[in-house]
Amino acid sequence: MELQNDLFLRAAKGETTERPPVWLMRQAGRILPQYRALRGKLSGFKELVETPHLAAEVTIQPIDELGVDAAIIFSDILVIPEVMGLEYQMVEKKGPWFPETIKSMEDVQQLRMGAEAAAELEYVYEALRITKKELKGRVPLIGFSGAPWTLLSYMIEGSGSKTFSKAKKFLYTQPKAAHALLDKLTETIIVYLKNKINAGADLVQIFDSWGGILSPEQYEEFSLPYIKRICAAIDEAPVTVFAKGAWFVLDKIGDLPCDVVGLDWNTRPEFAREKLGANRVVQGNLDPCVLYSPFENIKTKTKEMIKGFGGNQIVNLGHGVYPDTPLDGVKCFVDTVKSL
Ligand code: CP3
């Protein structure tokens, strides 16, 4: 079906658009009362993720409520470790938890991978197909995956962490096992993203949420080459790479064969343009906490940021929107961009 609003896709491909497109990372979720109402009726987060018609429903909620220019499929990055063999639980108010973790090369060798593992995610592909149908071409649909390093970090730590010192220790003490695991993750992610595109995703985004905790040398050895392999393998749709906190390798990220470079709020527009050049399409990067401030400030900060990048931008926050953000602040941000 032909897209009625293809601003986001045109901008991602580097075309000039009437105004910059806008969407928010984590827009499908707890900021919306509709989401909280539906979620409250279910046994938990995973029921929502694993029930395709419900996942489709919450994917479309922000399109109706906020009028953003793209939808992102409701799911989680942790479905990949799960189908490779590490089941996860989403603990209320705490976050993800893995009963089993990876400790050695033997553990890595036990894991499923590639097409075999990706085939287990039929519920995600079905959610994409339903969403695509129900969107009726209103806006493009984004698919996503965690980056190999970010997924490895959960598989070693078993949960979130302030320092990710266990995961970093694994890189320093068992580099061979780390590379073997990153390799298996990469092969799985490539098939997974291709399947998602096949099921209706118009663009895919790679989240390297914990990129910023690595040293530059570690990033270049354990994250960048694997993201590069994924970007090079995906030629069916545009790819966005969002490596949070990885400003210290921004020039290298700029060299990746991807279409869009996602930026977090620590990155000044001038710094990004110096490292990436004027023509690279960027996505970001307003501090999500600006949305707690008065409307006048939200408008000013949003316009300043857009001016700072000077074009070739998909407007977004510098990370996911926080659950307690006032909905009116979110709407003010979206409407400011749409009025340009
Ligand atoms: O962006 C969207 O709206 C689409 C859905 C989406 C979710 N998770 C839903 C979710 C996406 C793109 C993700 C990606 C994700 N998941 C990342 C990368 C993006 C980032 O923020 O850096 C990461 C690191 C995860 C892992 C994860 N999932 C954590 C750490 C948590 C707990 C913390 C939290 O935000 O609650 C989750 C749970 C999660 N994933 C929720 C949602 C809506 C909250 C669950 C709930 O409804 O209670």
Boltz pocket constraint, residues with backbone or C-beta under 6 A from the ligand:
constraints:
  - pocket:
      binder: B
      contacts: [[A, 24], [A, 25], [A, 26], [A, 27], [A, 28], [A, 29], [A, 30], [A, 39], [A, 45], [A, 72], [A, 73], [A, 74], [A, 75], [A, 76], [A, 77], [A, 78], [A, 90], [A, 94], [A, 95], [A, 96], [A, 144], [A, 160], [A, 207], [A, 209], [A, 320]]
      max_distance: 6.0
